[in-house]
Amino acid sequence: MKILKYIFWIFYRIWFYILVALPIILFFPILIISILKEAWYPLFFKIARIWARIILIGMGFKTKIEREQTPEPNKSYMFIANHTSMADIMFMLVAVKNPFVFVGKAELAKIPLFGFFYKRTCILVDRSSERSRKAVFLRAQRRLKQGVSICIFPEGMVPEEHILLTEFKDGAFRLAINHQIPIVPITFLDNKKRFSYTFFSGSPGKMRAKIHKFLPTEGLTTKDTKTINAKSREVILNHLSSNGVV
């Protein structure tokens, strides 16, 4: 029985990468067109949402999204969430309709095919470089001025699986305060169980997310960064704990 499980997990992982690559190949011409100009990013975002939904459905994930508040169209937000799974990017794209740009690790740009579009549409950061971290703010400011939202996983890394939620970095909250945009905490409840970074793990099943009430930043200054950081983390941590996530 154990051998069968390992065989399943091997093919399940392979199937995931097939699902990631196949839609990109099929949509390649229109994807190329959609990234030629930053102004055309909303088109790319719509295609990305279709890509994400194909992957989640293909993996057998039944998604359920609870919303305490719904983002308004044509308004910018700072979306944040806990980070535990390779499927977090896809679920975020499905859960949020407002076009947003990911701020993510530069290393992901090395992934064949996926990385080609990732580095041309996301804001990449090399966390070991102070210069890179500063450049993130400049690029994010430009995208916010264009009316696009920003999405950051504020843990800054995927924590070890026995850790429920690590401390949040300040970058997302400082940026939200600087631009006086609402912070939208989102909790992924089942992503770690469904498809974690551990190779021999995962299975089809339910995948739940909750979009919490927005945290306003109007009137806040950079002195309030730590406070809004802690408040945001508490919202997500409390929801994870109350649902028995470990």
Protein Blocks (a to p, Z undefined) as FASTA:
>chain_A
ZZmmmmmmmmmmmmmmmmmmmmmmmmmmmmmmmmmpmklmmmmmmmmmmmmmmmmmmnop
acddddfbdcdehiacddddddfbfklmmmmmmmpmbdcdddddfklmmpghjlmmmmmm
mccddfkbmklmmmmmmmmmmmmmnopacdddfkopacdfklmbdcddfklmmmmmmnop
acdddddfklmmmopcbfbgcdeddddddddddddfehiafklmmmmmmmmmmmmmmmmm
mnopZZ
